[in-house]
Amino acid sequence: MAAILSQHWEVELIHGGKPHDLASLVAAFSLDLGKVKERTIPELSDSFGFPGLRSLMQQGGDSSKMLTRGYDLFIYSGHGIPPPCFAKRGLIYCHFPFEMSPLTALEADGRRARRNWAIRSIQWEAYQWAWRRRMRGYRQVLANSQFTADWILRRWGRSAEVLYPPVDLALTAAGKENLILSVGRFTGDLRSKGQLEQVRAFRNFLPRVKEPWTLRIVGTCRESVKDQDYLTAVQDEARGLPVEFLVNPDRENILRSLAKAKLFWHTTGLAVDELKRPELVEHFGIATVEAMRAGCVPIVVESGGQREIIENGVNGFLVKDLSELIEKTAALAYDGGLLTLLSGRASQRSMVFAGDCFDQRISSVVSDCLER
């Protein structure tokens, strides 16, 4: 957004300073951010929620005014509840509403029914007032998928327009190999990308094929003990298998892997009840689209935004469990003609999410906001 909008307007990118700055973003994504200014606010929160009545009274405090005031348009892009908007206009681009509005949270609170009716009424009115005040500065809400838009309506009570993220790749031509690629962060928390399960599935896949295959697992890993321990567990599980690891790779290494791989695995959301824990599944799936653009046939867990990307059996496969993942992978490994057919279709399908579509729409939305 910053790169595109800076071509027409003066843009300032606000962030907390960790783990990226403008220079590292330019290097990671090959973007032209030469016209973008940078405003770093240490300890900037990922969320501006208000869990209690006391914080309702503080929601319009000086910190939020300093953050948003003075802009013709303030854009909040994130997962949390946005800050109060004191700019002339506001716009939200939500990647997923991890937090409920206070009204939704109040409805889900089982203790509420045991409280005095007067207290319940006061709470409801206070939360309703606070939420209207919080969101009134935002003219429009955008979502990165229909899946996210549906949950914004459930959790925030706001309708959202779907604007898929831009996916563009500059790939160098390379011969395809018997390579299965997985791309995702190594994390020991609940939002696991399922690399441990992938290695176990690959172990069971190998006896079912005659030709040699390799699984390459690519991902970043933070310095936290939990994430490092998870990476070690995955590597231990892979001992003795043709499994390769690219940890914290640069962009060029990722692109080379995409160019060579025939198949792409994605297992976020495995065994997750998405109606109860929707935040634990893939909300869109940029890595999946990138793989498809490179001609990799995707075999991914059927959940979240992945359903909007892949047409099952046409340009990839949506699977319910590891057994089906292994079955579909083995079938493609045996049928080179089908693999080639789906590879071409996957690449074609990925163009629906090309950057031009995003660039044109975000420019149009911002123009409309500024003209109102």
RAGIVEN-V861228 format. One record per backbone hydrogen bond with DSSP energy under -1.0 kcal/mol. NH is the residue of the N-H (numbers start at 1). CO is the residue of the C=O. If there is no record, write none. Layout:
# RAGIVEN-V861228
NH;CO / NH;CO
This chain:
# RAGIVEN-V861228
5;1 / 6;2 / 7;4 / 8;5 / 9;5 / 13;37 / 15;39 / 25;21 / 26;22 / 27;23 / 28;24 / 29;25 / 30;26 / 36;33 / 37;11 / 39;13 / 41;15 / 44;41 / 48;81 / 57;53 / 61;58 / 65;61 / 66;62 / 67;63 / 68;64 / 69;65 / 74;89 / 76;91 / 78;93 / 88;71 / 91;74 / 92;140 / 93;76 / 94;142 / 95;78 / 98;79 / 98;96 / 101;155 / 105;101 / 106;102 / 107;103 / 108;104 / 112;109 / 114;111 / 115;112 / 120;116 / 121;117 / 122;118 / 123;119 / 124;120 / 125;121 / 126;122 / 127;123 / 128;124 / 129;125 / 130;126 / 131;127 / 132;128 / 133;129 / 134;130 / 135;131 / 136;132 / 138;135 / 139;90 / 142;92 / 143;161 / 144;94 / 149;145 / 150;146 / 151;147 / 152;148 / 153;149 / 154;150 / 155;151 / 156;152 / 161;141 / 163;143 / 167;353 / 177;260 / 179;177 / 180;214 / 181;263 / 182;216 / 184;218 / 186;220 / 192;190 / 198;194 / 199;195 / 200;196 / 201;197 / 202;198 / 203;199 / 204;200 / 205;201 / 206;202 / 208;205 / 209;206 / 214;178 / 215;242 / 216;180 / 217;244 / 218;182 / 219;246 / 228;224 / 229;225 / 230;226 / 231;227 / 232;228 / 233;229 / 234;230 / 235;231 / 236;232 / 237;233 / 238;234 / 239;236 / 241;238 / 243;241 / 244;215 / 246;217 / 248;219 / 254;250 / 255;251 / 256;252 / 257;253 / 258;254 / 259;255 / 260;256 / 261;257 / 262;179 / 263;179 / 264;297 / 265;181 / 266;299 / 270;267 / 272;269 / 274;272 / 276;273 / 277;273 / 280;277 / 281;278 / 289;285 / 290;286 / 291;287 / 292;288 / 293;289 / 294;290 / 295;292 / 296;291 / 297;262 / 299;264 / 300;317 / 301;266 / 302;319 / 303;301 / 305;282 / 306;303 / 308;305 / 309;306 / 310;306 / 313;316 / 314;311 / 315;311 / 317;298 / 319;300 / 325;321 / 326;322 / 327;323 / 328;324 / 329;325 / 330;326 / 331;327 / 332;328 / 333;329 / 334;330 / 335;331 / 339;335 / 340;336 / 341;337 / 342;338 / 343;339 / 344;340 / 345;341 / 346;342 / 347;343 / 348;344 / 349;345 / 350;346 / 351;348 / 352;349 / 353;350 / 354;351 / 359;355 / 360;356 / 361;357 / 362;358 / 363;359 / 364;360 / 365;361 / 366;362 / 367;363 / 368;364 / 369;365 / 370;366 / 371;367 / 372;368
